[in-house]
């Protein structure tokens, strides 16, 4: 399609007139970032002026930034928890937002071992949809011809519950996939999926994954991009194919769907898609029966141009495995979002994973940034290149000066809007998928897992550290324990150590346990017992690399390869959790 040259953006020539409109919007927002922010904050304060929360701070109807920042404190989830609990329990008065809270989005961050409940309002779906609508116009600047095929994305709904007051509580992507904005989305040739809605919306993770992979195989020559939300999710799909390829080949050869797929909507949908194809079935058998799975993505889906997955932050640990399975395909990280708010997009989506930066879109929320080591928050347009900041947001749904917990580094600007590299989640020690475990949670789990069980056999944990092992699919937590055995006592049995593993898992937060039980995205926790003196060797190694002997502390998480290799070379026994920990989707009243 010929596009009017007057519609071009500084980002590049658009692929179509619809893209031109989206790119102009990005330019307008980023060029006027400070004005957009000022107006947006004033609008939020006007709309929520009569809420209990804002009245508490005596704003007196003021909507300017200086008054707002002088009167309202920067807060954490714990500060807001009493108000959130009242809403969850059924209080419909305007506590945080002038608009009714329509549901809670469950954050993967945790509070007291439970998911955080983030209030949201109906119009936020439109705001999120707006950001989604900008992704492909940007991608089309870098990868031509995406309207000539499909995307094979593995998308899933997760368990949800209702609060005591009857409001849904569910992950942000589950909310989006179940919304009219997603289910009734208009046809867009640049955004066609191989996965039917029926498969995406199936709550049974096995049936959903099975159907989405089967559809991807049936449409393999049309696939131009392969993705999942997180890198871990895409690797889980590849592992699923390794386990079940013979069943897929049988379905394709016979034209009949596997009997384990019982969801009526899926079976009805697949009856119009699945037809006998002997040639494709034999192709799948040839490719998958080999032990060599290098480049399996491009071998089965040969027209794939890139992978669309998040590989920043904790997901960076999966990059080598993705490169192995894809033959080094580019990895596009397209957007930056959380349960609290959608933040921005990557205007150079084909950059190397280590160089990914997200441009904050100033129309999504009011943003402030606390310099690391400082306390005074600065405006979006006033951050400095090279500096690291903690993100603070004020949203339409009633979060005011809320610390998100993300640490970002400024890498540059697009017009007047800053670009950020995601550095890490504040205080997060271990993460495999959407789970996040901090040091205090890990310490509590080690204490709970060892105190009673090891005490019975005259043993205690002298030292420990941890490691997120992603060499397995799914990845799993590894705890290295050095044990101190009382004189005359024997070392704990294998059965005792496996019970310690399970007890630790029972002590970890509900997000971890959901990943283990419902999502199958985290494998059984492992304890590797190391021989006595190992942690002294670890200290010697750190000192040899320049650490101060006076200030040395045992790291509670390790990821530096030589240290992991040192620990593994001292392992005397390994033990895995023998069962699944307890988990229920019910939202508990605090």
N, C-alpha and C positions, 0 to 999 in steps of 0.2 A: 504494500500500500504506500503510495506517495504521500509524504507528509509535508505540509506547508513549512518552508524554511523559517518563517517567522515564529514557529512554535518551538524552535530549538532552545535548549537550556544550556547553561554553562557547564552542566554535567556531561553533556554530549548530545548527539542527535537522537531523538526518540524514535522508537520502532513504529509507533502509530500515534494517532491524534489523542487517544485516551492516555497513552504514556506521557505525551507532551503536557497535558493538563496536570498530571501527577508530579512531573519534574518541576513545573513552574510553581506548584504549591510548595515543594521542598525548598526551592530558591526563595520564595517569599517569606516563609517561616524562618529560615536560617539567616536571611539578610536583615530581618527586623526582630531578631531574637529577644532583645531587651524590652522592646515595646510590647511584643506578644506576651512576655512574661509578666510585665507590669499590669497589662489589661486583664490577663487571665487570673492573677491573684485578686484583683479588685472584683472580678465577677464571682469568684469562689466566696469571697468574704461577704458580698452582697447577698448571694443566694443562701448562705448559711448564717446570716447575721443573728437570726432568732434562735439558733441552736443553743442548747444548754452549755455546750463546751465553750463556744466563743463568748457567750454572755458572762461566763465565769471570769474572763480576763478583762472585762470592762473596755472593750474596744470602742464602745459608744458610736457604732456605725462607721468608724474609720475604715478605709479600704486601701490606704497607702502602705507601702512596704516598710517604711521606718517605724510607724506605729505598730504594725503587725509584729515586727521583729523585736521591738522593745518590750512588748507586753506578753507575747506568747513564748513559752519555753520550748527548747528542742527536747523531744521526748523519745522514749522507747516503747515497745509493745507493752511491757509491764506497767508503764504509767497509764496506759489507756485501757488496760484489761478490765477494770471494773465497769466502764461504760460499754465496752464490747459485750461483756457478759450480760448486762441488762438487756441489750438489744437481742442477744441470742435467746434470752429467757422470755422474750415476747413484748418488751416495752417498746411501743410504737411512737412514743413522743419524739420530737426532733432533738435527739441527744447529740449526734455528731453532724448529721446532714439535714438540710432543709428538704431534701427529697427522700422518699422512703427507701430504706435499705432493702434491696430486692433479694440478696443472698450474701453468703460469706464465701470468699475464696480462701481455700486452705493453703497456707504458705508451707513450703518445704523447710523453712526455718522452724525451730521448735521453742516452745515456752513450757517449762516444767514437764518436759517429756511429751507434750502434745503439740499437734499442728497449731500454728497461729491462725486465728480467724480474721480475715481482712474484709471489712465491710465494703460493699459496692452497690451502685445504683444502676438502673436499667440502661441509662444512656451511655454508660461506660462501654457497653458492647459496641456501640456505634463508633466510639473513639478508638477502640482496639481494631475494629474492622477498617477504619481509615488508615491506620498504620500498616495493616496487612496489605491494603491496596497499593501501597507505595513500593512494596518489595520487588515485584516483577518488573515494573518500569525501570528500576535501577539495574536489576539483573540483565535486562534486555540490552543495556548499554554495553555489556561485557561479553555476553554469549548470544550470538544471533541464532534465529531459527527455532526458538523454544515453543513457537506456536505450531510447529510441525510434528509434535509428539506429545508425550505425557511425562508426568512425574510419578515415580513409584515411591510413595511415602508411607511409612509405617506409623499410623496415628491411632491412639487408643484413648478411650474414656476410662477413668479410674473410679474406684469406689467412692460413693458419696453418702452423706447422711443428712439428717435434719437436726437442727438445734432444738432444745426444749420448747422454744417458742414457735417452731414450725418452719424456720427458714432453711433453705438448702445450704449445705456446707460441702463444697467440692473444689477440686483443683481448678485453676483458671482455664486450662485447656479443655477440661471436661465441660466446663460452663460454655466455652466458645463452641465446641463441636456440637453441643446439644441446642445451640441457639438457632433462631430463624436466620440470622445473618450467615451462618455456615450452611445449614441444611437446605436453605432456599436460595443460595447464592446464584447469581446470574452466570450463565455460561461465559467463560473467558478462554479463548483458544490458547492463551499463554499460561493457563493455570488449570490444566485437566489432570486428574489423578487416575491411576490404575485402580486404586481401592474404592469400591462402592461405599456409599454412606452406610449401608446396612452392616458392613463389616467393621467400619470405624466405630459405629455406635453400639456394637455388641459388647456387653459388659464382661463376657467370658473371654479372658485374655487368650486362651488357647484357640478358640474358634475364630476370634478376631484376627490373630496373627496368621493362622492357617489360611484363612480366606484371602487376606491381603497378599500373602506370599504367592498363593495359587494364581490370583489375578495378575500379579506382576510377572509370573512365568508365562501365562497365556499371552500377555501383551509385550513380551520381552523386546521385540524389535522396535516398538514404539517408545520405549523408555529412553528419555534424554537426560534425566536427572534422578538421583536416588537419594532418599533422605529419611530422617527421623528427627525428633526434637533434639535429642542428645546423641552424641557419638555412641554412648553405651547402648542406646536403643537400636541403632543400626547394627551393631555387632551382635546384639541378641537375635536379631532377625537372621543374620548369616548363620549363627549357631543353630537356629531353628531349622534352617534349610539343611544343614549338615545332618541333623537328627531325623528329618522326615522326608528327604528327597524321594525315597522310594514310594511313599504314599502319594506324593504329588504326581509322580510319573504314572502310577496306577490310575489315578483319577483322570489324568489327561488322556491316557490310552483308552480307558473305558467310556469316558464321557459322563461318569457318575461321581458325585461328590462323596467323599469319605463319610461313613455312617456315624462317625464321632461328631460330625458337624450337625447339630440338631436344631439350631436356631431357625425358626420358621421363616423369618424375613430373609436370612442369608440363603436358605435352601431355595426359596422362591426366586430371589435375585439371581443366584448362580445357575438356575435352570435355563435362563436365557443367555448365559455366557459360556458355560462349559460344554464343549462338543468334543467328540473323539478326535485325537490328533496323534497318530502313531509316530510320526516323524519327530514331533516335539518331545514326546515321551522318551524316545530312544536318545535324543540329544541330551536330555536332563540326566538320564542314567549314565551316559558316557562322561559327562562333565563332573558329576558328583560322586561317582563311585571311586575315583582316584583319591589317594591320601593327600595329594598336592592341591591345596586350595588357593595358592597364590594367584592373584588377579581374577578370582572367581567372579567378581562383579562385572568386569569388562568381558569375561568369557561368556557369561550368560546374557548380559545386557550390553551388547557391543557398541551401542550408540550413545552410551552414557557420557555426558560431557563434564559433569562435576557431581560431587556429593554435597548435599545441603544438610549440614549438621552443626550443632554447637560444639566447637573444640577449644573453647577458651576456658580459663579457670581450671577447675578440677578435671574437666573433660580432655584437657591437653594430654593426659596420660594415655589416651587411646589412639593418638595420632599414628604411631608406628604400626599398630595392628590394622588400622584403616588403610594405610598406605600399602600394606602387604596384600590385603584382600582386593584393593582397587587398582593396583598397579601404578600408584602414585597420582591418581586423579586429583584435581584441585578440590579443596574443601571450602565451601562458602558458608560463612556465619552471617546470616542476613539481618538479624534484629536482636535487640536487647530488651528484655521484659522481665517482670516479676508479678507476683500476686498483688502487690501493692499498687502497681502502675506499669503501663508500657512506656518505655523511655525513648527509644530511638532506633536508628537503623544504620547499617554499614553501607556507606556510599562507595566503597571499593570492595565489593564482596568477594572478588577473586584474589585478594591479597593473601600472603602466607599466613597460616594460623598464628604465628608468633607476632605478626604485625597487624592483627585485626583491631580496628578501632570503630567505635560506634558514635555517630553524630546524634546528640540529644535533640529531639524535636520539641521546641519550646511550647507547643500547643497541647502537650499531653498532660502536664501538671506544672506546678510551680516548684522549681528546683533550687536548692541551696547546697553548698559544699563546704564541709569542715576540713581544713587542712590537717593532715596527719601531724599529730604533736601540737595542734592548736585547738582553739575552742570557738573562735568567732567565725560564723559561717559567711561565705561570700556568695555573690550572685553568679548565675550561670555564665554571664559574659565576662566575669572578672577573674576566672581561674587562670593559672599560669602554666604554660607549657613545661612539661617535665615534672610538675608537682603531683603528689598523690593526695586524694581527698576521699572523705566518707560522704556518701550521698544522703541527702535529706529531701523529703518530698512533702508537698501539701496538695491534696487531691480534692476533686469535686465531691467525693464520697465521705469526706470528713476527717481524713488524716491531716493533722496540722503540724508541720515541722517534725515529721516522723523520720527517725533514723532507719534507713533500709538495711544497713549492715554491709553494703557493698563498698569495697575499696577500689577506686578508679584512678588511673594515671592519665593526665592530659597529654595528648600526642600532637595536637594542632587544632586548627579551626577550619570549618567550612563556612565562608562568609563570617558572620559574627557568632555562630554556634560552635561550641567546643566539641572536639572529638576525643573520646576516652577509650583507653585500653582497660579491659576488666582485669584487675590484679588478683583479687581473691575475695571470698566472703570473710568478714571480720570474725576472728576467733575459731573458724572451722578447721578441724584437725584432719578428719577422715571423710572422704566422700567417694562413692562408687557411681551412684546414679542421682536420684533426687534427694538422697539421704545426706544429712550433714551432722557430724558428730564433733562436738568441741571437747576441749581438754577436761573440763570438769565432768562432763558426761562419761568420758572414757575412764577417768579416775574412779567414778562411782561404780561403773560396770566391773572394773577390775576388782574393786573391793567386794562387791556383791558376789562376783563369780568365784572368789578365792577364799573369803574369810571363813565361812562355815565348813565348806567341803575340804579345804586343805588343812584346816585346824584339826580336823578329826584324825588326820594321819601325821600330825606333828610337822607340818610344812607351812611355809608362807612364801609370798612373792617378794624376793629381795629387790628386784628391779624389773622394769618392763619398758617396752616401746612398741610402736605399731607401724603398720605399713598397709597401704591400699594396693592389694595385688590384682592387677588387671591383666595378668597373663592368662588367667582363666576366663571363660565366658559362661555365666556372668562373673564379674570380679567379686572379690570378697575381702573382708578384714582379716589381717594377720596380726596376732599379738605375740611378741617375743617375750617370754618369761624366763627369768633366772630365779631358780627356787633355792631357798635355804631350808635344809632338812635338819631337824633337831637330832642331836646325838641319839643313836639307838633306834631311830625311826626309819622306816623304809620309804622309798620314793612313792608318790601317789600312783595308783594304778591307771591304766589307760581309760578304764570306765570312769574313774573319778575325774580325769582331765576332760573327757568329753562332756561330762555333766557341768564342769566349770565353763566350757564353751557355751552351752545352752543357757546357763544362768546369766552369763554376760549378755547374751542376746536378749534375754527377758528384761534386762536392765536398761537396754538402749531405747531410744525414743520411738514414738509410734510411726514416724516416717520410715525409719530403718526397718521396723518390723513389718510395715506394709510392703516395702520393697522385697522383703524375704518371703512373705506369705502370699500376698495377692498378686504382686507384679512379677515375681520371679526375676527381678533385676539385680539382686544381690545374692551371692552364694553363701553357704554355711561358714560361720566364723571359725577361724583356725587358730589354735595356740601352738606355737613352736617353742618347745623348751630348749634353752641353750645351756651349755655346760658352765659350771662355775668359773667366774673370772672373766666372762665375756664382756660384761659392761665396763670392767676396768680396761680391757683392750680397746673398747669403743672410746673411752676417755683418752687413752694414750694416742689413739689415731687423731682425735679432734685437736689435741694439744700439738701434735706434730704438724698440723695444718694451721697453727697460729692461734688456737683458742687459749684463753687465759685459764690457768689451773685454778685460780681463785674464783673465777666467775662461771666455770663450767657447770652446766646442768644437763642431766640426761635428757635428750630430746624425746618427747612423747610420741612423735611421729617422724619417720625417716623416709626419704625418697631418693637420696643420693646413692647411685648404683654401687660404688665401692663399700659403703656402709652396709647396704642390704646384703651384698656378697659376703662381707665379713660375718654378719649375723648368721646367714644361712650356712656358712662353713662350720659354725659351732653348734648347730642343731643336733640334739640327741634324740628327740622324739617329736612327732607331730600329731595333733589331735583335732578333729572336726566336730562341730555341733551335730549331735545325732538326730535332731528333730527340729521342727519349726517352732519358733517362739509363738506365744499367744498374741493375736491381733484381732481387733474387731473394728469395723468402720464406724461404730457408734460414736457420736460426739459426747464426750463426758462433761458433766457440769463440774466446773472447778470449785 
